[in-house]
Amino acid sequence: MMKPFFFKIISDKSLLGFFLCLLWCVTDSNTTSSPAPTPTTATTLTTATTPTTATTPTTISTTIKPPDDVEKVTVKIQDETSITLTWNKVNNIPTYFLKYDDKDGAKEKYINQTNGEQAVVNEVSNLTAGTVYHFTVITTSDGLNSSGKSVETFTRPRNADNFKSIEETETSITLQWDKVENSDYLIKYGSNEEPFTVLDENPVKRNISGLTTMTEYNFTLFTVFKNTTSRGVHIIAFTAPPNPGDFKSVQQNETSITLQWEKVNGILNYKLKYNETEINVAAEELVSEQYTISGLTSGTKYQFSLFAVFENVRSSGVRVSAVTAPPNTEAITVVGQNETSITLQWTKVDDMLDYTLVFDEFEIHIAASEGNLVTVSNLTSMTRYNFTLFTVFENVRSSGVRVSAVTAPRNTEAITILGQTETSITLQWTKVDDMLNYTLVFNGSEIHIPASEGNLTTVSNLTSMTIYHFTLFTVFENVQSSGATISAVTEPPNTKELKSVEQTETSITLRWKKVENILNYVLVHNQLEENVTASKDQEFVTKTIIGLMSGTKYDFSLFVLFHDVRSSRLNYTAATVPSPVALVNVTERSVDRITLVWENVRKDWTYSLQINGEDHHPEVLEDVVLKEILHLKPGTEYTFRVTTKFFGHNSSAFEDFTVTTINCTAVDWKVTNSSITGTVEGLFSNATASNKSHSHVSPKGSTVSFTGLYPGATYKLFLVYEKQSRTFEQCKHTLTITPPDLSAHCEYLAAGYSVHISWNRPAGLWTAVEVNVAEKTRIVNKTKEHQVQISGFKPAKTYKVSVAALSGDLRSSTPFVFSCQTDPRGVIAGSVMGVLLFAVLVCMAAFILLKRDKTFIGGATEKDKKPKTVPVEKFPDHFYQLSVDDNRGFSQEYESLMPVGTEQTRKEANLLDNKPKNRFNNVLPYDWCRVKLTSSDANETSGYINANYMPN
């Protein structure tokens, strides 16, 4: 680093001189530097002057910085091989570096513009067309460089080479040119522009469609790169004119063809091309729009193409094929004839030519592949025909050659075999003419049959199973017809030993012995015929007839077949096996019987039934067959087999089994309040006991046992038998479990005249509770109650009490029995009160007897009893006395009335017919004062009612 210099500025003039010197140094440095100076770094310069006068010293510090970048670089001109850039100078600095990459590598160009212009313009040449370039402009000054200003641009793409029109139609022109790499294309014609991109196609082809026929088009092709087009190449092209219409061949001979077409408006010239020959035809040369081409070769096919020409552009062309007429054949001869045909032969003109034979307004077309021989058939016998043969080439005929020929007499129209035996054949035919004779030829022998013998002959002394070939000729003036041929054979003998060897439901197999070496037979059954072919190596023939109905008789007829001639026939009858019973229903299954029913398929079928190997005879009804088997053992499995029988054949057996049921009511069931046990005889697999949603399963074995049951509940017992995925219900039975045992106790009530009995609520069900006290039974039906109060007892007494739960008709297995003592506390006080009460009662009885009127009802008399009188003012005290000790006074007073009236008779109330009419068993009407109803019924008991008249 350079050390700074210090100067002492003495005066303004000295300072000005210093700056001028410094400017000169810088200018001199710029003008004497090399064209491409090497950039240097900035240098800080400090100057100082030594003071020569007594002035204030001044210090100046200067730092040289790199120049600034140009503000903007603009692309002024783009050409295929050059790019012109422009920018404004930076602080009038004239020197710059321009850096860019070319195909040869990195390039650097030094620019020094001292012309005084502010804008710097520089052209970079020798570039590649259609290429992107990156330019950097660096300002350089005093050996220092700016960081650089960059711009990216590209050269204009080059024009495509070999741009031309390669195909024209009436509405399109196809253009072609060499591909320019990395470029797109734009075609302009008229006011139309078509941009497009090409991938791998070279040369490039583009079809411009939708054009107008017979029109001139100017096309300009631009190469496009980065949206910049080349300068463009130009061509002129014309659309083709339309084709002439209705181009056709209208006339030809062996050496010329005349063509005809419709002119195209505005077209004066045509070009006619055939066999590599082109003829220019002016429109004025056409005669009636026809043109004749001469000097052609006979029998030759020509391909003509006709083009309309406009501005040297042809139309697509229309084509027509035409041929010259072929030459005639040199010779035609008759080589054969019969009654309905004539055979002609001729010398071929050319192996590739066809022919047409004309006779009597008929034509026969003969292809070259059929040769030079033809037989004209379907002619009339003994008739002359004139034939003309034309050589034909591409549907064009020659002038033709002629020949005449006569047919032979015709054959008989029909010859038939009228009959055949093993030794003779009878033939019959239709007469041709009553004046014609016949000749019959067979196996080297001839039989002449004059017309007088008719049209029937029998040929005898023939051999059985022999083929004879007969030919019958019609003879007319010693000329035979072609002959009517027929072959006939004598009958073969019948086969032997025909029999049925196997039958199924749908087939019958027959077997018979072959007749000599004959292999063909015809088997007929149910108007159906079936051909049977025997094996050469087998002596017997076996045939299975399938698709038959089961259990049906079939009549068979067997024919030996020899050359389609059958023997006289052999008949045989056989039957198919009946089908097995499809299903046997067990309609009834009880303890000792079962009933089997199945469908009666056919009335001519019979059935056999076996049950456990024992035969039974079922009853056949109209549509069903049934059998009821009795006296069976309960709970026993029975296997049955049903077989269908017909015509000595048995079907396969329908096999099944069933099981008789079990009588569960006969089982000795042991029932407790938690279990059911019983030994069951008979087949069953599972036993269940169900109560609502609760179900119990018995262990396996004959002993059915259910434990853990709910006391008092009713269970449904089910016994089933399972086998082969089938379930048989053996029995259903309902049992009620013994209700639970109760425990109870009693309590004092009503001063000993009533008892209060309470019991517990054990687990289980019951419908009522039976309470028995002193041989008196009380039923408590309310299952929610667990107590009862019973009156009618005496204080200080001990009574035997039993309590049992009821569930329906069942009661607890062990009633709960205990002793209950009534309340003894009122006995002492009762003794005193009893004497007083007795006195009161005696007084009351005396009073009633004295005061009661005597009333006679039914012969009985009662005295009035005087009740005890209680003053009104003392009644509250009297009522209180009766209410103490749980109303003991009222109870005693009520009990004291029990003996009253016991001496009165109650016979009517105790009659059996009247007992149901009593509401209470201990309150009965007396005979002398009961109410008697009036009834029309003579029965004395019909007027009874439980009611008494009350005396006044």
Secondary structure by P-SEA (a helix, b strand, c coil): cbbbbbbbcccaaaaaaaaaaaaaaaaaaaaacccccccccbbbbbbbbccccccbbbbbbbbbbccccccccccccccccbbbbbbbbcccccbbbbbbcccccbbbbbbbbcccccbbbbbbcccccbbbbbbbbbbbcccccccbbbbbbbccbbbbcccccccccccbbbbbbbbbccccbbbbcccbbbbbcccccccbbbbbcccccbbbbbbbbbbbcccccccbbbbbbbcccccccccccccccccbbbbbbbbcccccbbbbbcccbbbbbccccccccbbbbccccccbbbbbbbbbbcccccccbbbbbbbcbbbbbcccccccccccbbbbbbbbccccccbbbbcccbbbbbccccccccccccccccbbbbbbbbbbcccccccccccccccccccccccccccccccbbbbbbbbccccccbbbbcccbbbbbccccccccccccccccbbbbbbbbbbcccccccbbbbbbbcbbbbbcccccccccccbbbbbbbbcccccbbbbbcccbbbbbbbbccccbbbbbbcccccbbbbbbbbbbccccccccbbbbbbbcccccccccccccccccbbbbbbbccccccccccccccbbbbbbbcccbbbbbbccccccbbbbbbbbbbcccccccccccbbbbbbccccccccccccbbbbbbcccccbbbbbcccbbbbbccccbbbbccccccbbbbbbbbbbccccccccbbbbbbcccbbbbbbbbbcccccbbbbbbbbccccccbbbbbcccbbbbbccccccccccccccccbbbbbbbbbbcccccccccbbbbbbccccaaaaaaaaaaaaaaaaaaaaaaaaacccccccccbbbbbbbcccccccaaaaaaaaaacccaaaaaaaaaaacccccccccccccccccccccccccbbbbccbbbbbbbccccccccccccccccc
